Amino acid sequence: MDYDTRSGLRELAEAQGVGLQMLSSGQYWLSNRKFAARKMSVVAMDIADADRIAAIWIARHSCRHQQRTFVCTYAKDNDEWQPIAANNVPVEAGFLQDRGVRAISGPASLLVLEGSGGSLTGHSEIDPAWVGYQLIHAASEVSCLRIGQRVIDVPDHGHVIVVWKTAAGRGRPYGRPQIAAHASDGAQLTSLDTDGFIDSAVWDASL
């Protein structure tokens, strides 16, 4: 079956519902059985407790071995998670299998920006805000990302999502916080400045 508008909206809603179930239950990685029934898996997620927001990157696997992925964002209102938006994110086949190695690919492979997005919260009970996200593919040398006091462990496939919130009047897609990449021994390997698209390791190598 072709990926038409109707099926696309249905899959977006289904992915958003799966993410909401995860956040509401506190079970951030649902059982394999539940995911298998929906042919879905979690690529990455980020919960910013201080800002009461979250973003979940979900992949859906079809019978034709194709993959479609969705990013769903949420905000917490009166101790309950509420969906903000769901976006379709195109990916290449086998995108979960390849991870760069700085020793081979050079410093530019440490942090590869794969896409970004976001939307207004849209809930009257929540202060109007822009909730943005950044998709990153980290090289094998990167063990975790640090955003302020928040630490995001990098999974084996290297794909990470970072979520943040800024005042609605700031405009989009600006306002992303600084992101630092660290090795397993805690050493900082590189960093992305606020709203920057080239990390410090690439800048240093070009000097």
Long-range contacts (C-beta under 8 A, 24 or more apart in sequence): 3-68, 8-88, 11-60, 11-68, 11-70, 12-70, 12-86, 12-87, 12-88, 13-86, 14-38, 14-40, 14-60, 15-40, 15-58, 15-60, 15-70, 15-72, 15-86, 16-70, 16-72, 16-83, 16-86, 18-58, 19-45, 19-54, 19-56, 19-58, 19-72, 19-74, 19-83, 20-72, 20-74, 20-81, 20-83, 22-56, 23-47, 23-54, 23-56, 23-74, 23-81, 24-80, 24-81, 43-69, 43-96, 43-157, 43-159, 43-161, 44-155, 44-159, 44-160, 44-161, 45-161, 46-133, 46-150, 46-152, 46-160, 46-161, 46-162, 46-163, 47-163, 48-150, 48-163, 48-164, 48-165, 50-150, 51-164, 51-165, 52-76, 52-77, 53-84, 53-131, 53-163, 53-164, 53-165, 54-81, 54-163, 55-131, 55-133, 55-161, 55-162, 55-163, 56-161, 57-89, 57-135, 57-159, 57-161, 59-91, 59-96, 65-93, 66-93, 67-91, 67-93, 67-95, 71-117, 71-133, 71-135, 71-161, 73-118, 73-119, 73-131, 73-133, 73-163, 75-121, 75-123, 75-126, 75-129, 75-131, 77-123, 77-125, 77-126, 78-125, 82-123, 82-126, 84-119, 84-120, 84-121, 84-122, 84-123, 84-131, 85-118, 85-119, 85-122, 87-117, 89-115, 89-135, 95-159, 96-157, 96-159, 97-157, 99-137, 99-138, 99-139, 99-140, 99-156, 99-157, 99-158, 100-137, 100-139, 100-140, 100-158, 101-139, 101-140, 101-141, 102-139, 102-140, 102-141, 102-189, 103-141, 105-139, 106-205, 107-190, 107-199, 107-201, 107-202, 107-204, 107-205, 108-201, 108-202, 108-205, 109-139, 110-138, 110-139, 110-141, 110-142, 110-181, 110-189, 110-190, 110-199, 110-201, 110-202, 111-136, 111-137, 111-138, 111-139, 111-142, 111-179, 111-181, 111-190, 111-192, 111-199, 111-201, 112-136, 112-137, 112-138, 113-192, 113-197, 114-159, 116-173, 116-176, 117-173, 118-172, 118-173, 120-168, 121-168, 128-167, 128-168, 129-165, 129-166, 129-167, 129-168, 130-165, 130-166, 130-167, 130-168, 130-170, 130-171, 130-172, 130-173, 130-175, 131-163, 131-164, 131-165, 132-163, 132-164, 132-165, 132-166, 132-172, 132-173, 132-175, 132-176, 133-161, 133-162, 133-163, 133-164, 134-161, 134-162, 134-176, 134-179, 135-159, 135-160, 135-161, 136-160, 136-161, 136-162, 136-179, 138-181, 141-183, 141-189, 142-181, 142-182, 142-183, 142-189, 143-182, 143-183, 143-184, 144-181, 144-182, 145-179, 145-180, 145-181, 145-182, 146-179, 146-180, 146-181, 146-182, 147-177, 147-178, 147-179, 147-180, 148-177, 148-178
